[in-house]
């Protein structure tokens, strides 16, 4: 079945979370929208009613129009209800990666300016660690999946000195009717913190219209229709991939989303079979895990038909044949939604191809360092310009200078290296700068370096990406120890494991008495990247060192 409608059917003024959910309810009503593998079912109408209660409750709680609210929740159906409720209220969602802690968590809390956080009790220890440094936070709204804990409003001692506590149920008003003071398409729906290319994580200021543009582009990548059952294969709901590409796109186009907390090879195919999953969003690493499983005669005998793969694994053609699926791909970031798409049925020249520009929506160019267009086949920076208002990010939150630099010469500069072939297809090659992407998570090398440099034995370090055997980026660090000091890699990992998200902890550690630098003292990371992993490099995985996660 074809899509129920296209973006051309939806005026700009209607492109808000609340209005699009109301449209979906009118079309799909009591059809299941969210289903958990444990058996919980939330219909479109259920989600509308619960998010209405939250919108009214948020207003009564004192959360105003365009107030930022931090969200630190696990992958539960109420996460989507909170997102929709905040959107209807006109407040601003600030999702927090639940693996964050210490400096990066402190930065997001303070930079966002949020006074309120909706947080699961299991993450309170993270806030307790930084309680003394919190600048704006005043209230912790406590959520718990365990019903026996829902009456417990106690906070850890340092956090209790800083914040008051409230129960999540206080946000749920009795009124299930529409919230009249709806947000506008140009209002912010979220501040999405994504690791930048030259420094600490930056908040991408996202309007309602922008998030719709992302979901609509994702729907095109996956060719979504009401018959689709979208299995969310381990993408966390704080991530734009799960929140916009899976849930929001499915909501707009009438699909059903299957939620499982976390990813497991053991669960993937049984979940697909039990719940009738027809479409999945696969990170390249997960696609590789599935590919590496022993082949069986029944590999293609599943309901799964459509796979969006980002990036493509080298064996993508054999993958499609083995599992009886079609594969699409594309290029997107939190800042600019899906300017290039590789549709189902189009051949992939190689695994770097991200398809053709969506010429009705975007202009895409490959520029050199002086913003001159590169000849076809020549690598440069991928730069994007929307043809329609409000289709990309508004700005970087509290970063006017970086916003201006990113939009110089009236083009959004992605920081990604790529090229265009003679047929007009685009290819993503690598990051131009020091950020990297591991298992779907953006990582700023500067943030990792800041933590490594806190180790008492480290004089200086350089962090950069290297490619592993699964064609995924891994984090590598080269360290110069202080004079007379030695740094044991196992002890270093234990030190970092307590200070940062698990996906940021380096896999590879090497040492150098003289990290290469320019005449002005800047580290020449390209020489380290070119050298990469050597026989002297320590490998955390091969050494069997586990993270606490």
ROLUM-955657 format. One record per residue (C-alpha): residue in one letter; x, y, z. Coordinates in steps of 0.2 Angstrom, whole numbers, plus 5000, padded with zeros to 4 digits. Each point is the difference from the previous one (the first is absolute). Layout:
<nodes>
AXYZ;...
</nodes>
This chain:
<nodes>
X500050005000;X500650174996;X500350145013;X498450075007;X500650184996;X501650094995;X500750165008;X499250104986;X498349965008;X500550075017;X500250195001;X501550075009;X498850075014;X499549825003;X501749935002;X500049985019;X500149855011;X498250035007;X499250044984;X500849854991;X499549885014;X498250074999;X500049964981;X500749835004;X498649965012;X498750064988;X500749884987;X500549855011;X499150025016;X500149845011;X501349924989;X501649955010;X501450124999;X501249945013;X500249825006;X501349945012;X500749834998;X499349975018;X498350024994;X499550195003;X499050074986;X499750194998;X498850054986;X500150174991;X498550065010;X500849945016;X501550104996;X499050154996;X499049995017;X501649975010;X501050144992;X498550125002;X500049965019;X501850045000;X499950164990;X498650065013;X501049945014;X501650084995;X499250164998;X499249985018;X501749955006;X500750174995;X501049944984;X499750154988;X500050024981;X501849974994;X500749955016;X501449864998;X499749845010;X501349875002;X499449824996;X501049855007;X498949854998;X500249824994;X499249934984;X498250005007;X498450054991;X499850155012;X501650074992;X499050034984;X498550065010;X501250135009;X500750054983;X498350034993;X499350095016;X501550125000;X499750034982;X498250045002;X500450115015;X501350104990;X501449955012;X501749944994;X500549825002;X501949985004;X500349824999;X501549935010;X501049854995;X499849885015;X501849954999;X500650185003;X500850055016;X501250125008;X500650144989;X498949974984;X498449985011;X500550165010;X500250094984;X498349954992;X499150045016;X500850175002;X500150054982;X498249964997;X499450125014;X498749875005;X499250025017;X499149834999;X500649824996;X498849864998;X501249855006;X499849825004;X500649965017;X501349884994;X501050164993;X500050105016;X501849955004;X500650094985;X499250165005;X500649985018;X501849994993;X499850184993;X498850075012;X501250145006;X500350064983;X498250014994;X499650184995;X498150004995;X499249845005;X498750025014;X498849854998;X500249824998;X498449924994;X500249815004;X499549864989;X500149825004;X499549844991;X499849925017;X498350045007;X500749975018;X501250154998;X498750124993;X499650085017;X501950025004;X500550184998;X501649995009;X501650074991;X501849975003;X500750125013;X500950124989;X498750014987;X498750025014;X500950165005;X499850074982;X498349934994;X498349965006;X499249844995;X498349974992;X499249844994;X499749974981;X498249975004;X499950195005;X500250044981;X498449904995;X498550115001;X498249934999;X499650094984;X500249894985;X499450134988;X501050104987;X501250125007;X499550174992;X501650105002;X500849894986;X501850034995;X500450084983;X501049934986;X501450125003;X500149975019;X501449895006;X499549825004;X501749945006;X501850045004;X500949844994;X501850005006;X501249924987;X501949995000;X500750144990;X501550004988;X501150125009;X499650005018;X498749945014;X498349944996;X498950144993;X498150015002;X499150004983;X498450115001;X498649914991;X498450074995;X498449904998;X500150024981;X501849945000;X499649845010;X498549974988;X501250024985;X501249875008;X498549875003;X499450034982;X501749974993;X500149845010;X498349944994;X500750024982;X501649905004;X498949865008;X498550024987;X498950005015;X498149954999;X498749965013;X500349814998;X501850025006;X500549935017;X501650105004;X501149895012;X501150125010;X501649905001;X500950075015;X500050194995;X499750095017;X498550125000;X501150155005;X500849984982;X499350094985;X500149844991;X498749915011;X499050165005;X499850074982;X500549884987;X499149855009;X498650075011;X499650174992;X500149934982;X498949855005;X498850125009;X499850114985;X499849864988;X498949885010;X501249865005;X500249905016;X501750015010;X500649855010;X501150055014;X501449905009;X501250075013;X501749974993;X500649894986;X500449825000;X500449884985;X499049875010;X498550105000;X500050084982;X499349864989;X498849935013;X499350185003;X499850024981;X499149844999;X498950025015;X499550184997;X499950004981;X501450134997;X500150064982;X501350145002;X501550035010;X501350145002;X501749915001;X501650085005;X501549934990;X500649915016;X498449925003;X499849954982;X501849925001;X499549905016;X498549934991;X501149964985;X501249915011;X498849885007;X500049824993;X499049994984;X498449895001;X498849954986;X498650105008;X500950175000;X498950074987;X498449935007;X499550155011;X498850144999;X501450134998;X500050084983;X500850175001;X501750055008;X500750175002;X501949985003;X501150145006;X501449984994;X500049854988;X501049855005;X501249944986;X498949844998;X498450104997;X499549914984;X500349835008;X499050065015;X498550044990;X500049844991;X500349895015;X498650085011;X498850044986;X499950185002;X500250174991;X501350125006;X499950195000;X501250135007;X500350195001;X500850145008;X499450105015;X500550095016;X499150085014;X500350174992;X499549964982;X498649864997;X500349884986;X500650114985;X500649844991;X499149844999;X500449834992;X498349924996;X499549825000;X500449924983;X501450114995;X501749924998;X501450055012;X501750034991;X500949975016;X499650015019;X500450185001;X498650064989;X498650095009;X498950044984;X499450154991;X499650175007;X498150035003;X500050144987;X498250055005;X500650035018;X501950045000;X501550064990;X501549905004;X501850044995;X501849945003;X501150155004;X501850025003;X500850095014;X499650174992;X498149954996;X500449974982;X499049864992;X501149854997;X500149904984;X499049844999;X501049865008;X501050125011;X499849995019;X499550155009;X498850065014;X498249954998;X499050175001;X498150015000;X498750144997;X498149975002;X498850064987;X498650025013;X499950115015;X500249915017;X500649844993;X501750005010;X500650055017;X499750175006;X501750025009;X501249935012;X499450045017;X501050135009;X501349994985;X499750164989;X501850004993;X500049814996;X498350024992;X500650144989;X501549904995;X499049844997;X498950104988;X501350114992;X499750054982;X498249955002;X500449815000;X499949885015;X501749925002;X499849835006;X501849965005;X499949844990;X501149954985;X499249934985;X500050014981;X498749994985;X500249894985;X499650034982;X498349945002;X499650125014;X500049875015;X500850065016;X501349905011;X500450025018;X501849975003;X500550055018;X499950145013;X501150154995;X500450045018;X500349935017;X498349935004;X499649824996;X498549885000;X500049845010;X498549885000;X498850144995;X500750125013;X500950164996;X501650035010;X501050165002;X501849965001;X500350155010;X498849945014;X500949835001;X501750095000;X499450115015;X499649845010;X501649914995;X501050155005;X499349995017;X501049845003;X501450045012;X501349914989;X499550094983;X501050154994;X499050024984;X499049894988;X499250004983;X498349914996;X499549954983;X498949874991;X500749844992;X499049874990;X499849835007;X499749834992;X498150034999;X500250164990;X499650115015;X500950145008;X500849965017;X500950125012;X501950015001;X501050105012;X501950034999;X500750065016;X501650085006;X500349965018;X500750135012;X501849995004;X500449855011;X498349944999;X499249844991;X498249984995;X499349825001;X498749984987;X498949895011;X500050135014;X499750144988;X498449924993;X499449975018;X500350195003;X499150054985;X498649885002;X499450095016;X500150174991;X499249984983;X498749914990;X500549834995;X500050034981;X501350145003;X501249895009;X501549974988;X500249824993;X501850034994;X501450085011;X501850044994;X501450105006;X501250134993;X501450105008;X499750144986;X498350024993;X500250084983;X499550195000;X500050144988;X501350155003;X498650095010;X499849855011;X498449934994;X499949814999;X500149924983;X498649875002;X500149964981;X501749925003;X499349905014;X498549944991;X501149954985;X501049905012;X498549925008;X500149845010;X501849925000;X500749845008;X500450115016;X498250065002;X499149935015;X498249944996;X498750005014;X499049874991;X501449884997;X500650025018;X498249955006;X499850165010;X498150035004;X499150165003;X498850035013;X498750074989;
</nodes>
